[in-house]
Every structure is written in C-alpha cells, then in structure tokens.
Amino acid sequence: MEVIIAPDHELATLVADAVERLLREESSPVLGLATGSSPLRVYDELARRHEQDKLSFAGARGFMLDEYVGLPISHPQCYRNVIDAEFVSRVDFGDAAVQGPNGAAEDLVAASAEYDHAIAEVGGIDLQILGIGTDGHIAFNEPGSSLCSRTRVKTLADQTRLDNARFFNGDVDQVPRHCLTQGLGTIREARHLMLIATGGNKAEAVHQMVEGPVSSMWPATVLQMHPHATILVDDAAASRLQLGDYYRQTYANKLDRQRL
Ligand SMILES: N[C@@H]1[C@@H](O)[C@H](O)[C@@H](COP(=O)(O)O)O[C@@H]1O
C-alpha cells in the first residue's frame, strides 16, 4: 500500500497520469469508475486531456462500482446518469463500453451475478478508481461486509444515507435504502486500486483503512491485502495518520524505478 499526501489537484493529476499511461500502453484497457465527489477532479482532468491532448477512450471499457436500487432509470441521481454526465459523455468511449450494475433489474440476484461475469469476461479491471465513505465503506460495502463478497444487494447504512442526502435536496427520505454494489472480493480483483480521499471528514476512515486492523467493520481495510493499492489523500484527510511524516518522506524519496 502506498500513501501519497498532496494537495487535491496534484492527487487528481497523479490518477489521471495513471489512467493515461494505461490507455496508451494497453490495447483493451478496462477502467473501474467511481461516483461521488472524490474523483470529480480526475474526470475533469481526463476530459481536458481528451479535448486538448487527444487522449482517447475509444478502445477502453468501463465498469461502475455500484448503483442505487429503487430509483427510476431517468432519475438524475442514478449512478449511471451521474457517471454519464460527469465523465462518460465528455470523452469518447464506444457505445455500451461503460456498464454498471442494473439496479432496475427485476431479478437483482441474477443481475449481480451477470455483472461479475461481465467483468471477468473482459479479463478483469486494470485500474479501479475509488473513494471512501466516512464510515469506511468502498463502493457501497458498508461496515460488516464480507471481505470476500461479490456483487450483490446491500442495505445502505444510516450514515451513508445522511452523507448522500446532499445529492437529494438534503432530504434523507429520498435517498434509496438499497443498492447493488461490487463486493469487496470483486474490487480486490482489480489489478491496481487508486483511492482518493479529501477533507477532514474522511480522516478517521483513512486512518483506519491504512493503519487499523483489517476488519469488515472498516471495509476499506481490505486494501491492506491488495498487492497494488495507492491511497491519495490531502492534508486534512491525512490528519489522523500516525505515520503521516513517514509517508511524506517515503513519497519525497521515491526511487525512479518505483512507478505508481
Ligand atoms: N457509493 C459511493 C462511493 O463509491 C463513494 O466513494 C462514497 C464517497 O463519496 P464522496 O467521494 O462524495 O465523498 O460515496 C458513495 O457512497
């Protein structure tokens, strides 16, 4: 696990650099896309590179992490619509190259299995972008999630519904109670995980994720067991890290041969 502490815009540049390298080096790159506010600067930077540097997503595929259950598919907060508006429509992915779990499916169990199958069929995800919830969830794997879980239906925690009420006119009653989410076991199979966290409200979750015991009570601790996980945090999100100075020194003295 590598921890990088830097200002917000630098974090976004680092993630965009990794995406760009993947797109230029791989013939059929597979990206894992996260919703939420944390990756927005990354998507802005990638859209800029597409526009100005001709960075192309035409040969790439994208898989979303999660989706609400119970929203009409035209609802602006359906993650499928959110990712389209914030990223996909701004670059040149091919038709149907980006998919998400089908939260509107009649058979949610079958839809979950189909989603894991679709990811496996393209050979897995090369680079997964992640955020983290204040309770330590990744995607929508709430505390208590099995570290081996696959894509499935989850019930959202009260804290997550409160956190996400800001996208529903501040009204927590409008936030769905259920979702489909890639499992922690599914996410762990991506070859490179890049998790972005900014702001003091993420500080405890970041501390637990990086320095706490691996536990389903803090689902993001599963990243400690991944061979290639990069944690990108600003000063505020890093404020409770016990080894913050060590991570800063390590990054400042990174050897040339150590790529992200
Ligand atoms: N399902 C999403 C997560 O994928 C995201 O990481 C989290 C944090 O969101 P934000 O980046 O807006 O803080 O929110 C939601 O619950």
The ligand as an SDF file (V2000), in Angstrom:
LIG
                    3D

 16 16  0  0  0  0  0  0  0  0999 V2000
  -21.0880    4.7460   -3.3680 N   0  0  0  0  0  0  0  0  0  0  0  0
  -20.3360    5.9350   -3.2280 C   0  0  0  0  0  0  0  0  0  0  0  0
  -18.8890    5.5880   -3.0010 C   0  0  0  0  0  0  0  0  0  0  0  0
  -18.3740    4.9400   -4.1610 O   0  0  0  0  0  0  0  0  0  0  0  0
  -18.1010    6.8300   -2.6840 C   0  0  0  0  0  0  0  0  0  0  0  0
  -16.7470    6.5090   -2.5340 O   0  0  0  0  0  0  0  0  0  0  0  0
  -18.6220    7.4470   -1.4180 C   0  0  0  0  0  0  0  0  0  0  0  0
  -17.8460    8.7040   -1.0160 C   0  0  0  0  0  0  0  0  0  0  0  0
  -18.3400    9.7860   -1.7290 O   0  0  0  0  0  0  0  0  0  0  0  0
  -17.6290   11.1810   -1.8590 P   0  0  0  0  0  0  0  0  0  0  0  0
  -16.4850   10.9760   -2.7810 O   0  0  0  0  0  0  0  0  0  0  0  0
  -18.6740   12.0680   -2.4610 O   0  0  0  0  0  0  0  0  0  0  0  0
  -17.2280   11.5930   -0.5010 O   0  0  0  0  0  0  0  0  0  0  0  0
  -19.9760    7.8100   -1.6360 O   0  0  0  0  0  0  0  0  0  0  0  0
  -20.8790    6.8530   -2.1420 C   0  0  0  0  0  0  0  0  0  0  0  0
  -21.4010    6.1870   -1.0640 O   0  0  0  0  0  0  0  0  0  0  0  0
  1  2  1  0
  2  3  1  0
  2 15  1  0
  3  4  1  0
  3  5  1  0
  5  6  1  0
  5  7  1  0
  7  8  1  0
  7 14  1  0
  8  9  1  0
  9 10  1  0
 10 11  2  0
 10 12  1  0
 10 13  1  0
 14 15  1  0
 15 16  1  0
M  END
$$$$
